[in-house]
Amino acid sequence: MRNRVVIENVQPEIDHGNYFIKRVPGERVDVTADIFGDGHDHIRASLLYRHESQKRWTEVFMEEGINDVWTASFKVEQKGLYHYKVSGWIDHLLHWYDGFLKKKEAGQDMKVELKIGAGFLRRAAAQYPKPKAKDLKEVADQLEEEGKYDEAVQLVLSPGFKQIVESTPFKQFETIYDHNLRVRVGWEKEMFSTWYELFPRSTAQEPGRHGTFKDVERLLPRVQEMGFDVLYMPPVHPIGKLNRKGKNNSTNAKPGEPGSPWAIGSDEGGHKAIHPELGTQEDYEALIEKARGMGIEVALDLAFQCAPDHPYIKEHPEWFVWRPDGTIAYAENPPKKYQDIVPINFETEDWKNLWEELKSVVLHWCEAGIRIFRVDNPHTKPFRFWEWCIAEVQKQYPDTIFLAEAFTRPKVMAELAKVGFNHSYTYFTWRNTRRELEEYMTELTRTESREYFRPNFWPNTPDILAYELMNAGPSTFAKRFMLAATLSSNYGMYGPSYEFMEHSPNTNGKEEYLNSEKYETRHYDWNHRNRLTELITKVNHIRKEQPALQDTWNIHFTRTDNESLMSYVKLTEDKSNIIWCVVNFDTDYRQSGFVEVPKQLLGLTGTVNLRVTDLLTGQIYHWFNDWNYVELNPDQLPGHIFKVELNNRR
């Protein structure tokens, strides 16, 4: 009741401390708070943090800014949870010291002031361990030593005394802001990853044969050579035979049609089984191990839904919804009907056993070697289930990554990220203009969502052929790829379909592929290379070589004099790596214009002197002006990826 300092508006704080913020090792946490008190006494404040394995807090003194806003930062160095809090107090020692300097400058006698200061030093000493307390008491004695007034005054005026005041504050009646503020520090791949999606059944070398995990193994060198480090495959479990869908989502499958992999479960097994035509569990684990040895993680599609003949339905009928006529309720999103899929009823009275079983599914595949899960439609399952399940899994396998495949309302997507999803699908697919993308990237990187929502940009998925890509040419595919790969440090693509530029839409007018691979087995010429293949390979390797492209939060948009040209700079904190991208949004015509050098961002004064290397072409430019000329032909490249070297850093 006697504290005099108010602490409020602490940031980052997600929903009053109910959720943690996210970082990877080496990232910084910038903390701000509004801190003020009554009267004119001097206030001090500290940011305190500790790793969950530590008992002692590390203290960082905060700096006061404009309008009572205080700031401090700390870096997270190890995985796990960090805790942090803010402390504020009236520091009478500092207040006395500041007054002493002013009074001495005014020519006042300081004998009494020296005694007052000595008293504060002795009271402050009581707060510190014996060695430091002894030092403070000795300084106090020097301030009161008889016959040494001038020496005492000079001591107070010395840099060493200032250091004492700053490093050993006198804390009384502290206000502690401790709202369970936490930072979860995870695997570095949470920050930087490059995903390639393929259907394993479409990987056979010859037409007419169902692909296997062995066929996927054969493609690993290609995936590696193109620069991808995550290989994601749709569900690899047995596919339901009852109500199986046919080509183009037709209600009844013809003999030999494979059905949708997301219709999981049959008499051959459920979520812990492998589709027999793909191979065995041992084959799958061998694929995971071989891929990891090549720097590629295999991602499993986690789809908590069932085909009508899934074993769960007979074993646990209470986990599903049954209609009055005795039939089981299949999935619907009117007018869409999914007769081949039965949703799980999370409102069942047997929910505890249901949750445990679903958790055991995740752990089963973790034990097999999986560390990345792309979660299908997580927004159709309870938030609290995901919060519990993800936390439980990460207790045993801390490096596990969960990607939320949820194209839904913003607040729902945000909540999924808050409860623990490490990556999130985004609206990138539907942000087409320069201004739309600039506004969206600003929202992702400059608002509170930066603390918990990690975007993963996908230009297409098996479910989505975006309108911009329908009947589009290579230049449009190249532009959308380059935007995804350079705006976000995490991006992915439904690989062969995008790489080979499939652009024929479904005749129903929706954003869907004609002859969707979801319902049929394809045959691809995996030896084929085209313009886009080469661009993907080049950009992916640039991403791996340039640290600035391995971060999403470091983006800064710069001005151009041509609305068709979007310009943005990404740079590391120490400016040792600076990447400048310019993208042409006109996929039909050559565009040119001038881009402004962000001098303040780059720490430049006076005349510009930059060496600029286009990493896509190897061309080197020397820029000496505040605005510099660029020109882009969409038939050649969608943009520039410049590496900038400063010749006149401030």
PyMOL commands that set and color helices and strands:
alter all, ss='L'
color gray80, all
select helices_A, chain A and resi 66-68+92-105+111-125+130-144+149-157+159-167+188-190+200-202+213-225+247-249+281-293+311-315+317-319+351-367+378-380+383-396+410-419+428-430+434-446+448-451+467-469+474-487+495-499+517-519+531-545+547-550+599-602
alter helices_A, ss='H'
color red, helices_A
select strands_A, chain A and resi 5-11+21-23+28-37+43-51+58-61+63-64+69-75+80-90+172-185+193-197+230-233+297-302+305-306+331-333+336-338+342-343+372-376+401-405+423-424+490-494+555-558+565-571+578-584+591-596+610-614+620-623+627-632+639-646
alter strands_A, ss='S'
color yellow, strands_A
deselect
rebuild
show_as cartoon
